[in-house]
């Protein structure tokens, strides 16, 4: 797995990797005529969780996630961050994916130096109707450069109004693409959120948000109906 720039959320330094311009045109084919709710299992060191992907209302984003899962990119990935972005003391989100190794990267950063699957289109919450509530799953974006969706997910422990369309203006007002929710394993999400966050990072804003011991996603796969 290639080392990449860490993907952050909201007003954090969020750097993306080189976008794949063809992905947006073909990604919806991955859901096709399958049931509108597709389930994905994440087996982690803290327990399992089942995610329900709303392929009816967020078909492009759901298909993008399924490509990541089917390609095995989340096998051995990690949940590495817990954070509150609304000023409350308790964690509001957990974040994970394939970018944990980049947390300590220093020196000049260029988004075009890296390759990984990205998604040019952002399915806005006003279009999908899927706002960021407790249990919602969504993707991070490149907020400093291209605005593309990148392969890091975050899961809301409570409402995250800052992630909905119109809540921010940089790089645009599109917000973040919610595409499903946690169907089973909210206790696992909470257990991950409660982990100690004294992990090393070279990014000052992330001090106190990085897990001392990242939680490994041992295996990620579709759940057969």
C-alpha positions in Angstrom: 0.0 0.0 0.0 1.5 3.3 -1.0 2.1 6.0 1.6 -0.2 9.0 1.1 -1.0 12.4 2.5 -3.3 12.2 5.6 -7.0 13.0 4.9 -8.5 15.3 7.4 -12.0 16.8 7.9 -13.6 20.2 7.9 -11.1 23.0 8.7 -8.2 20.5 9.1 -5.4 20.3 6.6 -6.9 17.8 4.1 -4.7 16.7 1.3 -5.9 14.4 -1.4 -4.3 12.2 -3.9 -4.3 12.4 -7.7 -8.0 12.0 -8.9 -9.1 9.4 -11.4 -11.2 11.3 -13.9 -12.7 8.1 -15.3 -14.0 6.8 -12.0 -17.0 9.1 -11.7 -18.3 8.0 -15.1 -18.1 4.3 -14.4 -18.4 3.8 -10.7 -22.2 3.6 -10.6 -22.0 0.4 -12.6 -20.8 -1.4 -9.5 -24.3 -1.3 -7.9 -26.3 -1.9 -11.0 -29.7 -3.5 -10.2 -28.6 -4.8 -6.8 -30.7 -4.2 -3.7 -30.8 -0.5 -2.6 -29.2 -1.4 0.8 -25.9 -3.2 0.4 -24.2 -4.4 3.6 -20.5 -4.3 4.3 -18.8 -6.0 7.3 -15.8 -4.4 8.9 -14.0 -6.8 11.3 -11.8 -4.7 13.6 -9.6 -5.3 16.7 -12.4 -3.8 18.8 -15.2 -5.8 17.4 -17.3 -5.9 14.2 -19.6 -3.4 12.5 -22.1 -3.8 9.7 -22.5 -0.8 7.4 -25.6 -0.2 5.3 -24.8 1.5 2.0 -27.8 3.4 0.5 -27.2 2.7 -3.2 -30.6 4.2 -4.1 -30.0 7.7 -2.8 -26.2 7.8 -3.0 -25.4 5.4 -5.9 -22.1 7.0 -7.0 -20.5 7.2 -3.5 -21.7 3.8 -2.5 -20.2 2.2 -5.6 -16.9 4.0 -4.9 -16.8 2.5 -1.5 -17.6 -0.9 -2.8 -14.7 -0.7 -5.3 -12.5 0.1 -2.3 -13.9 -2.9 -0.4 -13.9 -5.3 -3.3 -10.3 -4.3 -4.2 -9.2 -5.2 -0.6 -7.9 -1.8 0.2 -9.4 -1.8 3.6 -8.0 -5.2 4.6 -5.4 -4.1 7.1 -6.5 -0.5 7.1 -7.0 1.3 10.4 -9.3 3.6 12.4 -6.7 6.1 13.7 -8.6 9.2 14.8 -11.2 10.3 17.2 -12.3 13.9 17.3 -14.9 16.4 18.3 -15.5 19.1 15.7 -18.5 20.8 17.4 -16.8 21.9 20.7 -18.3 19.2 22.8 -15.9 17.2 25.1 -16.9 13.7 23.8 -15.7 12.4 20.4 -18.0 13.3 17.6 -16.4 11.2 14.8 -14.0 8.4 14.2 -12.0 8.4 11.0 -10.2 5.6 9.2 -8.9 4.2 6.0 -5.5 3.7 4.4 -3.7 6.9 5.2 -2.6 6.4 8.8 1.1 6.0 7.8 1.1 9.6 6.5 0.3 11.2 9.9 4.0 11.8 10.6 5.0 13.0 7.1 6.9 16.2 7.0 8.3 18.5 4.3 6.8 19.8 1.1 3.5 18.2 0.1 2.2 17.8 -3.4 -1.2 16.2 -4.0 -0.2 15.1 -7.5 2.7 12.9 -6.2 0.3 10.2 -5.1 -2.1 7.8 -6.7 -5.1 6.1 -5.2 -8.8 5.8 -6.2 -10.6 9.2 -5.8 -14.1 10.3 -6.8 -14.5 13.6 -8.6 -18.3 14.1 -7.9 -19.7 14.9 -4.5 -23.2 13.6 -4.0 -24.6 16.5 -2.0 -26.9 16.0 1.0 -29.5 18.2 -0.6 -29.7 15.7 -3.5 -29.4 12.4 -1.5 -31.4 13.5 1.5 -28.7 11.7 3.7 -27.6 14.2 6.3 -25.0 13.5 8.8 -26.7 12.1 11.9 -25.6 9.6 14.6 -24.4 6.5 12.9 -24.0 8.1 9.4 -21.0 7.0 7.3 -19.4 9.5 5.0 -16.2 10.3 3.1 -13.5 12.9 3.5 -12.5 15.2 0.7 -9.5 17.1 -0.6 -10.4 20.5 0.8 -7.2 22.4 -0.2 -6.9 21.5 -3.8 -9.2 19.4 -6.1 -12.2 18.9 -3.8 -12.3 15.3 -4.8 -13.6 12.5 -2.5 -10.8 10.5 -1.1 -10.8 6.9 0.4 -11.0 7.8 4.1 -14.4 7.3 5.8 -15.7 8.9 9.0 -18.5 7.7 11.2 -20.7 10.2 13.2 -21.4 9.4 16.8 -23.9 12.3 16.9 -25.2 14.9 14.4 -22.5 16.6 12.4 -24.1 19.6 10.8 -20.8 20.9 9.7 -20.6 18.0 7.2 -23.8 18.8 5.3 -24.0 20.9 2.2 -23.8 24.6 2.7 -22.1 24.5 6.1 -18.7 25.5 4.7 -17.3 27.4 1.8 -13.8 26.0 1.3 -13.2 24.6 -1.3 -16.9 24.9 -2.1 -20.3 24.5 -0.4 -20.8 20.8 -1.4 -20.1 19.4 2.0 -19.3 15.7 2.5 -21.0 12.8 0.8 -23.0 10.7 3.3 -23.8 7.4 1.8 -25.1 5.1 4.5 -25.2 4.2 8.2 -24.0 1.8 10.8 -26.6 -1.0 11.0 -24.9 -3.1 13.7 -21.9 -2.4 15.9 -22.5 1.1 17.2 -20.9 -0.2 20.4 -17.8 -0.9 18.4 -17.8 2.6 17.0 -18.0 4.0 20.5 -15.3 1.7 21.8 -13.0 3.0 19.0 -13.9 6.6 19.8 -13.0 6.0 23.4 -9.4 4.9 22.7 -6.5 7.0 24.0 -5.5 9.7 21.6 -1.8 10.4 22.3 -0.6 9.1 19.0 2.3 10.7 17.1 1.5 13.2 14.4 3.5 16.0 12.6 0.3 18.0 12.1 -0.3 20.4 15.0 -4.1 20.5 14.6 -4.3 16.7 15.1 -2.5 16.7 18.5 -4.6 14.8 20.9 -6.8 13.3 18.2 -4.7 10.4 16.9 -5.0 7.0 18.5 -2.1 5.9 20.6 -2.7 2.4 19.1 -4.6 2.5 15.8 -7.5 0.0 15.5 -6.9 -2.4 12.7 -9.6 -3.3 10.2 -8.7 -7.0 9.8 -11.1 -7.6 7.0 -13.7 -5.7 5.0 -16.2 -7.4 2.7 -19.7 -7.4 1.4 -22.3 -9.3 3.5 -24.2 -11.8 1.4 -28.0 -11.4 1.4 
